[in-house]
Amino acid sequence: MRLSQFLAALAFTTLAPPALLAHVQLAASSPAAGSEVEDFRTITLTFSEPVDPSSAAVSIVMTAMPGVANHGEMAIRNFTPSWSQDNRTLTLTLRRALPEGSYEVRWQAAASDNHPMTGTVAFEVT
């Protein structure tokens, strides 16, 4: 890299507005990562900035079931997704409570920078 290219890149990263450099991140979730929950019907993911809903994807996966050795992953499809008015919070409304087991909510989303970010939230239903 030439010195002029390095200086231009350095100037961009120090002078560019934060919105151009930021990637969307998961700010909060309910259930929280690592938590144990009982009978519930709503999962929420709150992001650090507004998300483009057309760039977002989410799945709920059962990763383990009590008493079942070598339980394979099982996709849960009994939910309806909806976005808050500011596109920061995604709510997954379950038609029925999840059975006991281990779960992951897997998400992908992009904000104004169009850079897709991914993550997971793992929790237990007891």
C-alpha positions in Angstrom: 0.0 0.0 0.0 1.4 3.4 -0.9 1.7 6.1 1.7 -0.9 8.2 0.0 -3.4 5.3 0.0 -2.7 4.6 3.7 -3.2 8.3 4.6 -6.4 8.4 2.6 -7.7 5.3 4.4 -6.6 6.7 7.7 -8.4 10.0 7.0 -11.6 8.2 6.0 -11.7 6.1 9.2 -11.0 9.1 11.5 -13.1 11.7 9.7 -16.1 9.6 8.3 -19.4 9.9 10.1 -19.9 7.0 12.5 -23.0 5.9 10.6 -20.8 5.0 7.6 -18.5 2.8 9.8 -21.0 1.2 12.0 -22.3 -2.3 11.6 -25.6 -3.4 13.1 -25.2 -5.3 16.3 -27.6 -7.1 18.6 -28.2 -4.7 21.5 -30.6 -6.8 23.6 -32.8 -9.9 23.4 -35.6 -11.5 25.2 -35.0 -14.2 26.3 -31.5 -13.1 27.1 -28.6 -15.1 25.8 -27.8 -18.0 28.3 -31.1 -17.6 30.1 -33.6 -20.3 31.3 -37.2 -19.5 30.6 -40.6 -21.1 31.0 -43.9 -20.7 29.1 -43.5 -17.7 26.9 -44.7 -16.8 23.4 -42.6 -13.8 22.3 -38.9 -13.5 21.3 -37.5 -10.0 20.7 -34.2 -8.9 19.1 -33.3 -5.3 19.5 -30.5 -4.0 17.3 -28.1 -1.1 17.7 -29.5 0.8 14.8 -32.4 0.6 12.3 -32.3 -2.5 10.2 -33.4 -2.9 6.6 -36.2 -5.5 7.0 -35.6 -6.8 3.5 -32.0 -7.7 4.5 -33.0 -9.5 7.6 -33.5 -13.2 8.2 -34.2 -15.1 11.4 -34.7 -18.7 12.4 -35.4 -20.5 15.7 -33.7 -23.8 16.0 -34.1 -26.5 18.7 -30.6 -27.8 19.3 -31.3 -30.3 22.1 -34.2 -32.0 23.8 -34.1 -33.5 27.3 -33.9 -37.3 27.3 -33.1 -37.5 23.6 -29.5 -38.4 22.9 -27.9 -37.0 19.7 -30.9 -34.8 19.0 -30.4 -33.2 15.6 -31.3 -29.6 15.0 -34.9 -28.9 14.3 -36.2 -25.7 12.8 -39.2 -24.1 14.6 -41.6 -22.5 12.2 -44.6 -21.6 14.4 -43.9 -17.9 14.7 -44.8 -14.6 13.0 -42.2 -11.9 12.7 -42.9 -8.2 13.0 -40.8 -5.0 13.1 -41.1 -2.0 15.4 -41.9 1.3 13.7 -38.2 2.4 13.9 -37.0 -1.0 12.5 -34.7 -1.6 15.5 -36.7 -4.4 17.2 -37.8 -7.6 15.6 -40.6 -9.5 17.5 -41.2 -13.2 16.9 -44.7 -14.1 18.1 -45.0 -17.9 18.7 -48.3 -19.6 18.0 -47.6 -21.9 21.0 -45.0 -22.1 23.7 -41.8 -24.0 22.9 -41.3 -27.4 24.5 -38.5 -28.0 27.0 -35.1 -28.0 25.3 -32.2 -25.9 24.1 -32.7 -23.3 21.4 -30.9 -20.8 19.3 -32.3 -17.8 17.5 -30.1 -17.2 14.5 -30.2 -13.8 12.8 -28.8 -11.9 9.9 -29.4 -8.2 9.3 -27.9 -5.1 7.6 -28.3 -1.5 8.4 -27.6 1.6 6.3 -24.1 0.4 5.5 -25.6 -2.7 3.7 -23.0 -5.0 5.4 -24.8 -8.2 6.6 -24.0 -9.1 10.2 -25.0 -12.4 11.8 -25.4 -13.7 15.3 -27.1 -16.2 17.6 -28.9 -16.1 20.9 -28.9 -19.4 22.8 -31.4 -20.1 25.7 -33.1 -23.0 27.5 -36.8 -23.7 28.0 -37.5 -25.5 31.2 
